[in-house]
Amino acid sequence: MARAAKRNLFTVTPAAYERVGQLLKDRGKPSLGIRIGVRSRGCSGLSYTLEFCDELYPGDEAVDLEDFKIFIDPKATMFVVGTEMDFVTEKLQSGFVFKNPNEKGKCGCGESFHV
C-alpha cells in the first residue's frame, strides 16, 4: 500500500519509502528530508530531480511521512500533483520511478516527460 501525502499531492510506495529512508540514514549528516523538483531537460522537455533537503525554501510544499518529509519545489507542484514515487530494482539497474497522471508522453529512454 502506498503512503499517502496530504491532499493526494504525492504518494510514496513502501519500496521508495524504505530507499529514501536508507539514503537519508547513510548520508552521514542530518537532513530535513528530500526535495523533488522538475527541470527542463531531455527530448520530451522535463525531468525529475531528487536531492537532499538541508533547508526550507519559500513556497516548498511539505509531504509529511512517518520518518521524514518530502519537499516539493513550488515550481514543480503543478507537474507532480497525484504522482506516485516508486523504487524498482531490475537485473541491470535500479532507481526511482515516477507514475505521474499528468504526463502526456515520455521519451523513449524514459528520462524525460511532458505534460
Secondary structure by P-SEA (a helix, b strand, c coil): cccccccccbbbcaaaaaaaaaaaaaccccccbbbbbccccccccbbbbbbbbcccccbbbbbbcccbbbbbcccccccccbbbbbbbbcccbbbbbbbcccccccccccccccc
